[in-house]
Each structure stands twice: as C-alpha cells, then as structure tokens.
Amino acid sequence: MVLDRSKDSKPLYLQIKDILKHKIINNEYAVGSTIPSENELEDMFGVSRMTIRQAVNELVNEGLLRKERGRGKGTVVLSNAIADKLSTVKSFTQKMQEQGLVLKNKQINISLVTPDETVVAALNIDPSEQVLRLSRIRMVNNDIIMFSISYIPGFLNLPFDAELYGSLYQLLSAQNIQISHAEEYIEAMLADDLISQALEISLNDAVLKRTRISQDQYNRNIEYTTTYYRSDKYKYVVELTV
C-alpha cells in the first residue's frame, strides 16, 4: 500500500493506523478475527517493525485491537466502533475526515421555532427570540451512527439550504463565526421512540447522549446541540495525564 513519504506528511505510523482503522470499521478485518502479522504488515507497507508496532499500539490504546499473548496468537479485532478522542472542539465532520472515514447525512430537517425554557437557558436568549432547529441523522460508511438536534440563535441568520449543513462548523466559519469554547455533558440513556426510529435500533437500547453548548469569539452562546450515538458504533476516548 502506498504511503505519503513527503517531508510534511503525517508520520508513517499514523498513516498506517488510519488505514488499518478504516479496514476495521469497514469490516475488512471483522470483530473477532486477527489482523495480518507484523511481518505481513511490514511487507504490505514497506516500513520497519517499530513503525508497525507504533501503529498497532495506537489502535490497542483506542480499544479496537487486543494483542493476544502466546506464540502464534496474533492481534485480534475487539471492536469496530468509531473512537472519538475528547480533547479539542472539532466538528463531527472534521473528526471523521481526519480518520479517513466517509460521512453522509441521511436526513436533515431545518425549521425556525420558538425555544422552550431549556433552549432559552442554554443559549442565554430572550424567550421571544426564535431559533433555528437543525436535526440530522448521520452515517459513516453507510452505517447510521448518530442523531442530533441543534439549536442556533436566530440573530445569526443562517440559511435554510439543507445542502449547506454537511458541517455546521464549516457553515458558521463561512459566516465569520468561530467556535472559541464549548462545554459538554456525556451520559448513558435508553432510546425512546424518537431516538430508536432515528438510529434504527430497538426501543430501550442503550445510547450515548452528548450535550454541547458552544460559544463564539464574542463569548455568545451560539450552539446548543444534543446528540445520540449508537453505543455499538461509537465510543469516547479520554486522555489523562499526570
């Protein structure tokens, strides 16, 4: 497989990690199976064993792979769930692109609504001010991953063209609005009728709920988003340092 070996390219081990991860998520390496051996991966990519081990260890740390001890055991695929590292404020679109994954919107609905008390408090707006409500069902590699509902203050005057909402943050950036800060709350819950239908899962299946309130460069609350993720397709990775 061809790697980018130019001077300013991503480190080789990270390129290999991305390729292997793409194969895992696409079930080319199925859960429970073993990936090619270190020798095979060396030949496949034309790199050193150390580089291969760095790439594999990255995926072990993300919980996608497990190294089996013992001669001939190999490295087993544990999970094909997408891992989201919580460290910086990025859009879902950008994170998927960085992992080499194909993101699609299965469904987008846009409307102008009167906010309820929760939205008013989250956006710190007047109760009489209307807000843009954006709901999206999103897919990665043809698998439904998430269902989100976002509320954006009406004073931002965002367009009503669904084709522009591939990435909300890219659209905001085009309007000279930059996300400078965000707070998130993550919890587990059971899917109700709305969520189960959107994610195409069973009623009361476990999902991850993620609530985000974002501020722009003027310290205005400009996004209140609640996202529901399929727990079998998505997980969070938190890095801790001492």
C-alpha positions in Angstrom: 0.0 0.0 0.0 1.2 3.5 -0.9 2.1 5.8 2.0 2.8 9.5 1.7 6.5 9.8 2.5 6.9 13.5 1.7 8.6 15.8 4.1 5.4 17.5 5.5 3.2 14.4 5.6 1.7 12.7 8.6 4.0 10.3 10.4 4.0 6.9 8.7 2.8 5.0 11.8 -0.3 7.3 11.9 -1.0 6.8 8.2 -0.8 3.0 8.8 -3.0 3.3 11.8 -5.6 5.2 9.8 -5.6 2.6 7.0 -5.9 -0.3 9.5 -8.7 1.5 11.3 -10.6 2.1 8.1 -10.4 -1.6 7.3 -11.7 -2.5 10.8 -14.6 -0.1 10.7 -15.5 -1.3 7.2 -15.4 -5.0 8.4 -12.5 -5.9 6.2 -11.0 -7.1 9.4 -14.0 -8.4 11.3 -14.5 -8.3 15.0 -13.0 -11.5 16.5 -10.6 -12.0 13.6 -6.9 -11.4 13.6 -5.2 -8.7 11.5 -2.1 -9.6 9.4 1.0 -10.4 11.4 3.8 -7.8 11.9 5.9 -9.5 9.2 3.0 -9.3 6.8 2.3 -5.6 7.6 6.0 -4.8 7.2 5.8 -6.2 3.7 2.5 -4.6 3.0 3.6 -1.1 3.9 7.3 -1.3 3.3 8.2 0.0 6.8 10.1 -1.2 9.9 8.7 -3.4 12.6 8.9 -0.5 15.0 6.6 1.6 12.8 4.1 -1.2 12.6 4.1 -1.7 16.3 3.5 2.0 16.9 0.5 1.9 14.6 -0.9 -1.2 16.2 -0.4 0.1 19.7 -2.4 3.2 18.8 -5.3 1.0 17.9 -4.8 -1.1 21.0 -5.0 2.1 23.1 -8.2 3.0 21.3 -9.7 -0.3 22.2 -10.1 -1.6 18.6 -7.4 -4.2 18.9 -6.0 -6.6 21.5 -2.6 -8.3 21.4 -3.0 -12.0 22.3 -0.1 -13.4 24.3 1.4 -16.7 23.3 3.1 -17.9 20.1 1.0 -17.6 17.0 -1.8 -15.8 18.8 -1.7 -12.6 16.8 -3.6 -9.3 17.2 -7.4 -9.6 17.5 -10.0 -7.1 16.5 -12.0 -6.2 19.6 -14.4 -3.6 18.2 -15.2 -1.7 15.1 -16.8 1.3 17.0 -15.6 4.7 16.0 -13.4 6.3 18.7 -13.8 10.0 19.4 -11.0 11.5 21.4 -12.2 14.3 23.7 -9.5 16.9 23.7 -10.4 19.8 21.3 -13.5 21.4 19.9 -14.0 20.0 16.5 -17.0 19.2 14.3 -18.1 15.6 13.8 -17.4 16.1 10.1 -13.8 17.1 10.7 -13.1 14.2 13.1 -14.4 11.7 10.6 -12.3 13.2 7.8 -9.2 13.0 9.9 -9.8 9.3 10.4 -10.3 8.8 6.6 -14.0 7.9 7.0 -16.9 8.8 4.7 -19.6 10.8 6.4 -23.1 11.3 4.9 -26.3 13.0 6.1 -29.2 10.5 5.8 -31.7 13.1 6.8 -31.7 16.9 7.5 -34.6 18.9 8.8 -34.4 22.7 9.3 -37.0 24.9 10.9 -37.5 28.2 12.8 -39.1 27.5 16.2 -39.9 29.2 19.4 -37.5 27.9 22.0 -38.5 26.2 25.2 -37.1 27.0 28.6 -34.1 24.6 28.3 -33.0 26.2 24.9 -33.5 29.7 26.3 -31.3 29.0 29.2 -28.7 27.2 27.2 -28.4 29.9 24.6 -28.9 32.8 27.0 -31.5 34.4 24.8 -34.8 36.2 25.1 -37.8 33.7 25.3 -39.4 35.6 22.4 -36.5 35.2 20.1 -36.9 32.4 17.5 -34.1 29.9 16.9 -33.1 27.7 14.1 -33.7 24.0 14.8 -31.4 21.6 12.9 -31.9 17.9 13.2 -29.6 15.4 11.4 -29.3 11.7 11.1 -25.7 10.9 10.1 -24.0 7.9 8.6 -20.4 6.7 8.4 -19.6 4.2 5.7 -23.4 3.6 5.3 -24.0 2.8 9.0 -26.2 5.1 11.0 -24.0 6.5 13.8 -25.8 9.5 15.3 -28.9 11.6 15.6 -28.5 15.2 16.6 -30.7 18.2 17.3 -29.1 21.6 17.3 -30.5 25.0 18.2 -28.9 28.1 16.8 -29.9 31.7 17.7 -32.0 33.4 15.1 -29.8 36.5 15.1 -27.1 34.6 13.2 -29.4 34.4 10.2 -28.1 31.1 8.9 -29.5 29.9 5.6 -32.3 27.3 5.2 -30.5 25.3 2.5 -30.0 21.7 3.8 -27.1 21.1 1.4 -25.1 23.7 3.3 -25.3 21.7 6.6 -22.8 19.0 5.8 -20.7 20.6 8.6 -22.4 23.1 10.9 -19.0 24.5 12.0 -17.8 25.0 8.4 -21.0 26.9 7.7 -20.5 29.0 10.8 -16.9 29.7 9.8 -18.1 30.9 6.4 -20.2 33.4 8.2 -17.1 34.6 10.1 -18.3 32.8 13.3 -15.6 30.9 15.1 -16.1 28.4 18.0 -13.9 29.5 20.8 -15.1 27.4 23.7 -17.5 24.6 24.4 -18.9 22.6 27.4 -20.0 19.0 27.0 -22.0 16.6 29.1 -22.0 12.9 28.4 -24.3 10.3 29.8 -25.8 6.9 29.0 -29.5 6.5 28.5 -32.2 4.3 26.9 -33.5 5.1 23.5 -37.1 6.4 23.3 -39.4 6.1 20.3 -37.9 9.1 18.5 -34.3 8.1 19.1 -34.8 4.4 18.3 -36.5 5.2 15.0 -33.8 7.7 14.0 -30.9 5.4 14.8 -32.8 2.3 13.6 -32.3 0.4 16.9 -34.7 -1.2 19.3 -36.7 0.7 21.9 -34.8 1.0 25.2 -31.4 0.1 23.5 -28.5 1.8 25.2 -27.3 5.0 23.6 -24.7 7.7 24.4 -26.1 11.2 24.9 -23.8 14.1 24.4 -24.9 17.7 25.1 -22.8 20.6 23.9 -23.1 24.3 24.4 -20.7 26.4 22.3 -19.5 30.0 22.4 -18.1 32.1 19.6 -15.3 34.6 19.5 -17.6 37.2 21.1 -18.5 34.9 24.0 -22.0 34.5 22.7 -23.7 31.1 23.2 -24.4 30.2 19.6 -25.0 26.4 19.7 -27.0 24.0 21.8 -26.7 20.5 20.5 -27.9 17.2 21.8 -26.5 14.1 20.0 -27.5 10.5 20.5 -24.9 7.9 19.4 -25.4 4.2 18.8 -23.4 2.6 21.6 -22.3 -0.3 19.4 -20.9 2.0 16.8 -19.4 4.9 18.7 -17.2 5.4 21.8 -15.3 8.1 23.6 -11.6 8.1 24.4 -10.4 10.5 27.1 -6.6 11.0 27.5 -5.4 11.7 31.1 -2.0 12.9 32.1 -0.4 13.4 35.4 
